[in-house]
Amino acid sequence: MSGRHGGPGPGRVVVGVSGSLGSLAALRAAAQEARRSGRRLVAVIAWEPPEGEYLYLRHPDPAWAAHWEQDARRRLDEAFADAFGGLPPGVEVRKAAVRGRPGPALCTVAHRPDDLLVVGARTGAWRARARRYVLRHAECPLLTVPAPRAPRGAARELRRATAQDFALRV
């Protein structure tokens, strides 16, 4: 089967994953769209060395970079476990840990005009850097999925919580 623009097969559903509630909602929506349309789901987590690329390039350490790439892959696996308890049924999945900032990484992966790019968003948080970037640079349709709202008063209670509130009691 050939895609609309002559590429190999139909476009993909590409979703940005970070582990946030918004990205988990986006992952679920992307899997549903991939299942509905018969497309492959490509889940992307972007990562960089914690000290940033500039400092890393001054003192490169491939083992250090491999550690952080592996950490990103672990977080991507955890996102699938949190969202679905594993891989979503009935969907072909490809996971990608891409070195770089989230916005450019997502636009690099979702480069076909018949791809669908899915990103999560907290309600009212339209100023997120990655989302602004993909809004300006994506060459495919973009679906923004809002994060689920916390129950009324839950955010206030969580802000007041201390480490002792979460300690295991024996």
Secondary structure in CASP SS format (residue, H / E / C, confidence):
PFRMAT SS
TARGET T0000
AUTHOR 0000-0000-0000
METHOD secondary structure of the structure
MODEL  1
M C 1.00
S E 1.00
G C 1.00
R C 1.00
H C 1.00
G C 1.00
G C 1.00
P E 1.00
G C 1.00
P C 1.00
G C 1.00
R C 1.00
V E 1.00
V E 1.00
V E 1.00
G E 1.00
V C 1.00
S C 1.00
G C 1.00
S C 1.00
L H 1.00
G H 1.00
S H 1.00
L H 1.00
A H 1.00
A H 1.00
L H 1.00
R H 1.00
A H 1.00
A H 1.00
A H 1.00
Q H 1.00
E H 1.00
A H 1.00
R H 1.00
R H 1.00
S H 1.00
G C 1.00
R C 1.00
R C 1.00
L E 1.00
V E 1.00
A E 1.00
V E 1.00
I E 1.00
A E 1.00
W E 1.00
E C 1.00
P C 1.00
P C 1.00
E C 1.00
G C 1.00
E H 1.00
Y H 1.00
L H 1.00
Y H 1.00
L H 1.00
R H 1.00
H C 1.00
P C 1.00
D C 1.00
P H 1.00
A H 1.00
W H 1.00
A H 1.00
A H 1.00
H H 1.00
W H 1.00
E H 1.00
Q H 1.00
D H 1.00
A H 1.00
R H 1.00
R H 1.00
R H 1.00
L H 1.00
D H 1.00
E H 1.00
A H 1.00
F H 1.00
A H 1.00
D H 1.00
A H 1.00
F H 1.00
G C 1.00
G C 1.00
L C 1.00
P C 1.00
P C 1.00
G C 1.00
V C 1.00
E C 1.00
V E 1.00
R E 1.00
K E 1.00
A E 1.00
A E 1.00
V E 1.00
R E 1.00
G C 1.00
R C 1.00
P H 1.00
G H 1.00
P H 1.00
A H 1.00
L H 1.00
C H 1.00
T H 1.00
V H 1.00
A C 1.00
H C 1.00
R C 1.00
P C 1.00
D C 1.00
D C 1.00
L E 1.00
L E 1.00
V E 1.00
V E 1.00
G E 1.00
A E 1.00
R C 1.00
T C 1.00
G C 1.00
A C 1.00
W C 1.00
R C 1.00
A C 1.00
R H 1.00
A H 1.00
R H 1.00
R H 1.00
Y H 1.00
V H 1.00
L H 1.00
R H 1.00
H H 1.00
A C 1.00
E C 1.00
C C 1.00
P C 1.00
L E 1.00
L E 1.00
T E 1.00
V E 1.00
P E 1.00
A C 1.00
P C 1.00
R C 1.00
A C 1.00
P C 1.00
R C 1.00
G C 1.00
A H 1.00
A H 1.00
R H 1.00
E H 1.00
L H 1.00
R H 1.00
R H 1.00
A C 1.00
T C 1.00
A H 1.00
Q H 1.00
D H 1.00
F H 1.00
A C 1.00
L C 1.00
R C 1.00
V C 1.00
END
